[in-house]
Amino acid sequence: MFSNLENLRRLIAIADCGTVHGAAEALSLTQPALSRTIRLMEAQCREQLFERHPRGLRLTPFGHRACQHARHLLRECQLAEDDLMALGGGGMGVIRLAAAPVWMSLILPQAIADLHRHYPDLQVQLSVRNFAAALEELDNGKLDIYCGGFQKTEAMPSFLVRKPLFGTRLNVVARQDHPVLASPLESLHPLLDYPWVSYLSDRGYLDTVMDKVKRTTGQRREASVSCDSLLAVLNLLNNGDYLAFLPSTFIQLLPGFDLQIIQTSIAEAGFNSGIIYRRSLQRSLILEAFQASIEARMNDCSFDPLLQETDD
């Protein structure tokens, strides 16, 4: 069923539209033609791809997996075409990037600008994603490259390449004139006297530090503010007596924020950051230029070396 790329496009269109009628309009085809395509594909795989519901069609579990494979295959074909066009001096096509917010603020603006200096016709689709969401979209063909932290060392699917580039360390941070910095911390108790901000995209950070505080003090604090905007979190820290547990490697490099690491007895936590990309991009001109720009940015700034990875 995967030998006909046009049939895969039709499958995805019906899945996205939820109706044969909507997919037929989107593809400028007749409804009977689309219905025949689905019947043919179902006969080939001997499984039902869609089930009817009051408002149209939805994928069966088998159909959902088939659609993921279809998106992946179509994206691989498009990337191959784009690479050959670039090699021949033609258009550059589209590259789909996703990144953690700190990458969006500190690294990607310069990297994308560098890409466009080399390839002005390249279209870049950029979105914010966390690690888990990005892996799913890399799997089904919606993404080509993810930039961010690797919380664990899960094995990558064979069609993905994972390349750690530098370490990212987590620390308690506050504004430079925060009252808690008035004298060295002799215990963790003062950390309980101030409000905490939890960055929702990495909500586990606050849980991590509070678990350690509780083991020492017998107490913990919940977040006074929970926020899914990194910019808002940083502004809160700059303008109030808030504390947060964040990737200090990046935070100290962001312009406009006078934040300070608070030295504590909490064991340092961290993870590696880098890129995950589709293996089909490995020799592409776009990826080569993209990596070169990131490495130049790393040389300009004081990024931490890679951390030793464990399976914990």
C-alpha positions as CSV (number, residue, x, y, z in Angstrom):
1,M,0.0,0.0,0.0
2,F,3.0,2.3,0.4
3,S,4.2,2.0,-3.2
4,N,1.9,4.7,-4.6
5,L,2.8,8.1,-3.2
6,E,-0.4,9.7,-4.6
7,N,-2.5,7.3,-2.6
8,L,-0.6,8.2,0.5
9,R,-1.4,11.9,0.0
10,R,-5.0,11.0,-0.4
11,L,-5.0,9.0,2.8
12,I,-3.4,11.9,4.7
13,A,-5.9,14.4,3.2
14,I,-8.9,12.3,4.4
15,A,-7.3,11.9,7.9
16,D,-6.7,15.6,8.2
17,C,-10.1,16.8,6.8
18,G,-12.1,14.1,8.6
19,T,-14.5,13.7,5.6
20,V,-14.2,12.4,2.1
21,H,-16.0,15.5,0.9
22,G,-13.5,17.9,2.5
23,A,-10.5,15.9,1.3
24,A,-11.9,15.8,-2.3
25,E,-12.3,19.6,-2.3
26,A,-8.7,20.1,-0.9
27,L,-7.3,17.8,-3.5
28,S,-9.6,18.8,-6.4
29,L,-10.7,15.3,-6.9
30,T,-14.1,13.6,-6.9
31,Q,-15.5,11.9,-3.8
32,P,-15.9,8.5,-5.7
33,A,-12.2,8.6,-6.7
34,L,-11.1,9.1,-3.1
35,S,-13.5,6.4,-1.8
36,R,-12.0,3.9,-4.4
37,T,-8.5,4.8,-3.2
38,I,-9.4,4.0,0.4
39,R,-11.1,0.7,-0.6
40,L,-8.1,-0.3,-2.7
41,M,-5.7,0.5,0.2
42,E,-7.8,-1.4,2.7
43,A,-7.9,-4.4,0.3
44,Q,-4.1,-4.3,0.0
45,C,-3.5,-4.3,3.7
46,R,-6.5,-6.3,4.6
47,E,-7.4,-3.9,7.4
48,Q,-9.9,-1.1,7.9
49,L,-8.2,2.3,7.8
50,F,-11.2,4.5,8.8
51,E,-14.4,4.1,10.8
52,R,-17.5,6.2,10.5
53,H,-18.8,8.5,13.2
54,P,-21.7,11.1,13.1
55,R,-19.5,13.9,11.8
56,G,-17.4,12.0,9.2
57,L,-14.5,9.6,9.4
58,R,-11.7,8.9,11.9
59,L,-8.7,6.6,11.7
60,T,-8.8,3.2,13.2
61,P,-5.7,2.3,15.3
62,F,-4.3,0.5,12.3
63,G,-5.1,3.5,10.1
64,H,-3.5,5.9,12.5
65,R,-0.2,4.0,12.3
66,A,-0.5,3.7,8.5
67,C,-0.9,7.4,8.3
68,Q,2.2,8.0,10.5
69,H,4.2,5.8,8.1
70,A,2.7,7.7,5.1
71,R,3.6,11.1,6.5
72,H,7.2,9.8,7.2
73,L,7.6,8.4,3.7
74,L,6.3,11.5,1.9
75,R,8.6,13.7,3.9
76,E,11.6,11.6,3.1
77,C,10.8,11.8,-0.6
78,Q,10.3,15.6,-0.4
79,L,13.6,16.1,1.4
80,A,15.4,14.0,-1.2
81,E,13.9,16.1,-4.0
82,D,14.8,19.4,-2.2
83,D,18.4,18.2,-1.7
84,L,18.9,17.4,-5.3
85,M,17.3,20.7,-6.4
86,A,19.7,22.5,-4.0
87,L,22.7,20.6,-5.5
88,G,21.6,21.6,-8.9
89,G,21.1,25.3,-8.0
90,G,17.3,25.2,-7.9
91,G,14.9,26.1,-5.1
92,M,15.6,25.0,-1.5
93,G,12.2,23.9,-0.4
94,V,11.0,23.9,3.2
95,I,12.8,22.8,6.4
96,R,10.7,22.2,9.5
97,L,12.5,23.1,12.8
98,A,11.3,22.8,16.4
99,A,13.2,23.8,19.5
100,A,13.1,24.3,23.2
101,P,12.4,27.9,24.2
102,V,15.9,28.7,25.3
103,W,17.2,27.6,21.9
104,M,14.6,29.9,20.3
105,S,16.0,32.8,22.3
106,L,19.7,32.3,22.2
107,I,20.8,30.1,19.3
108,L,18.2,29.7,16.5
109,P,17.8,33.4,15.4
110,Q,21.4,33.6,14.4
111,A,21.5,30.1,12.9
112,I,18.4,30.8,10.7
113,A,19.8,34.2,9.6
114,D,23.0,32.4,8.6
115,L,21.0,29.8,6.7
116,H,19.2,32.5,4.7
117,R,22.5,34.3,3.9
118,H,23.5,31.0,2.2
119,Y,20.1,30.0,0.9
120,P,17.8,33.0,0.6
121,D,15.0,30.9,-1.0
122,L,14.8,28.4,1.9
123,Q,11.5,28.4,3.8
124,V,11.8,27.7,7.5
125,Q,8.9,26.6,9.6
126,L,9.8,27.1,13.2
127,S,7.8,26.0,16.3
128,V,8.3,25.5,20.0
129,R,8.2,21.9,21.1
130,N,9.4,19.8,24.1
131,F,11.4,16.7,23.7
132,A,8.5,14.2,23.8
133,A,6.3,16.1,21.4
134,A,9.2,16.7,19.0
135,L,10.1,12.9,18.8
136,E,6.5,12.1,17.9
137,E,6.5,14.7,15.1
138,L,9.9,13.6,13.8
139,D,8.5,10.1,13.7
140,N,5.5,11.0,11.6
141,G,7.2,13.4,9.2
142,K,5.9,16.7,10.6
143,L,9.4,17.8,11.7
144,D,12.9,17.5,10.3
145,I,15.1,18.8,13.1
146,Y,14.7,19.3,16.8
147,C,17.0,21.5,18.9
148,G,16.9,21.1,22.7
149,G,17.7,19.1,25.7
150,F,17.8,15.3,26.0
151,Q,16.3,14.4,29.3
152,K,17.0,10.7,28.8
153,T,19.1,8.6,26.6
154,E,16.4,6.6,24.8
155,A,17.6,4.9,21.7
156,M,16.6,6.8,18.6
157,P,14.7,5.1,15.7
158,S,17.0,4.1,12.9
159,F,15.9,7.0,10.7
160,L,16.9,9.7,13.3
161,V,20.3,10.9,14.4
162,R,20.9,12.3,17.8
163,K,23.9,14.7,18.2
164,P,24.6,16.1,21.7
165,L,26.6,19.4,21.4
166,F,27.0,20.8,24.9
167,G,25.9,20.4,28.5
168,T,23.1,22.3,30.2
169,R,23.2,22.6,34.0
170,L,20.3,23.4,36.3
171,N,20.6,25.8,39.2
172,V,18.5,27.9,41.6
173,V,18.5,31.4,40.0
174,A,17.2,34.8,41.1
175,R,17.8,38.5,40.3
176,Q,21.3,39.8,41.2
177,D,20.0,41.9,44.2
178,H,17.7,39.2,45.6
179,P,17.6,39.2,49.4
180,V,18.6,35.6,49.6
181,L,22.0,36.6,48.1
182,A,22.7,38.9,51.0
183,S,24.7,36.2,52.8
184,P,26.0,32.7,52.0
185,L,23.4,30.0,52.4
186,E,24.2,27.8,55.4
187,S,21.1,25.7,54.9
188,L,18.3,25.3,52.4
189,H,15.7,26.8,54.8
190,P,15.9,30.3,53.3
191,L,14.8,29.0,50.0
192,L,11.4,28.3,51.6
193,D,10.9,32.0,52.5
194,Y,10.4,33.2,48.9
195,P,7.9,32.6,46.2
196,W,8.9,30.2,43.4
197,V,8.1,30.3,39.7
198,S,7.5,27.1,37.8
199,Y,8.2,27.1,34.0
200,L,5.4,24.8,32.8
201,S,7.3,23.5,29.7
202,D,9.7,22.0,32.2
203,R,7.5,21.6,35.3
204,G,9.7,18.7,36.5
205,Y,12.5,21.2,37.3
206,L,10.7,22.6,40.4
207,D,9.7,19.1,41.6
208,T,13.3,18.1,41.3
209,V,14.6,20.9,43.5
210,M,11.8,20.7,46.0
211,D,12.3,17.0,46.5
212,K,15.9,17.8,47.5
213,V,14.8,20.7,49.7
214,K,12.3,18.5,51.5
215,R,14.9,15.8,52.2
216,T,17.0,18.4,54.1
217,T,14.3,20.6,55.7
218,G,11.2,18.4,55.9
219,Q,9.3,21.1,54.0
220,R,8.6,22.1,50.4
221,R,7.0,25.0,48.5
222,E,4.5,24.8,45.7
223,A,4.8,27.3,42.8
224,S,3.4,30.7,43.5
225,V,3.3,31.3,39.7
226,S,3.1,28.6,37.0
227,C,3.8,29.9,33.5
228,D,4.4,28.5,30.1
229,S,6.3,31.5,28.7
230,L,10.0,31.5,29.4
231,L,10.1,35.3,28.7
232,A,7.5,35.9,31.4
233,V,9.3,33.7,33.9
234,L,12.5,35.6,33.3
235,N,10.8,39.0,33.7
236,L,9.2,37.8,36.9
237,L,12.6,36.8,38.3
238,N,14.0,40.2,37.2
239,N,11.2,42.2,38.9
240,G,10.4,40.3,42.1
241,D,11.6,38.2,44.9
242,Y,11.0,35.0,43.0
243,L,13.2,32.0,42.8
244,A,13.3,29.3,40.0
245,F,15.2,26.2,39.1
246,L,16.3,26.7,35.5
247,P,19.0,25.8,32.9
248,S,21.5,28.4,34.1
249,T,23.9,27.7,31.2
250,F,21.4,29.5,28.9
251,I,19.9,31.9,31.4
252,Q,23.2,33.7,32.1
253,L,23.8,34.2,28.4
254,L,20.4,35.7,27.5
255,P,20.7,39.5,27.1
256,G,18.6,41.8,29.2
257,F,18.3,39.6,32.3
258,D,20.5,40.2,35.3
259,L,20.1,36.8,37.0
260,Q,22.4,35.1,39.4
261,I,23.0,31.5,40.3
262,I,22.4,30.9,44.0
263,Q,25.1,28.6,45.5
264,T,23.4,25.9,47.4
265,S,24.2,22.4,48.8
266,I,21.8,20.9,46.2
267,A,23.7,18.5,44.0
268,E,23.9,19.9,40.5
269,A,21.5,18.5,37.9
270,G,21.7,18.8,34.2
271,F,21.3,17.2,30.8
272,N,22.9,17.5,27.3
273,S,21.6,19.7,24.6
274,G,21.9,19.3,20.9
275,I,20.0,18.4,17.7
276,I,18.0,15.4,16.5
277,Y,17.5,15.2,12.8
278,R,16.2,12.9,10.1
279,R,19.0,10.7,8.8
280,S,18.1,11.6,5.2
281,L,19.4,15.1,6.0
282,Q,22.8,13.8,7.1
283,R,24.6,14.9,3.9
284,S,22.4,17.8,3.0
285,L,23.7,21.3,2.4
286,I,21.1,22.8,4.7
287,L,22.1,20.6,7.7
288,E,25.8,21.3,7.1
289,A,25.2,25.1,7.1
290,F,22.9,24.8,10.1
291,Q,25.4,22.9,12.2
292,A,28.2,25.2,11.3
293,S,26.3,28.2,12.5
294,I,25.4,26.5,15.8
295,E,29.0,25.5,16.4
296,A,30.1,29.1,15.6
297,R,27.6,30.3,18.2
298,M,29.0,27.8,20.7
299,N,32.5,29.1,20.2
300,D,31.3,32.7,20.7
301,C,29.6,31.9,24.1
302,S,30.7,29.9,27.2
303,F,28.7,26.8,26.8
304,D,29.4,23.9,29.2
305,P,31.0,20.7,28.0
306,L,29.0,17.6,27.4
307,L,27.8,15.9,30.6
308,Q,28.5,12.2,31.1
309,E,25.2,10.4,30.2
310,T,23.7,7.7,32.3
311,D,20.5,5.6,31.9
312,D,19.1,6.7,35.2
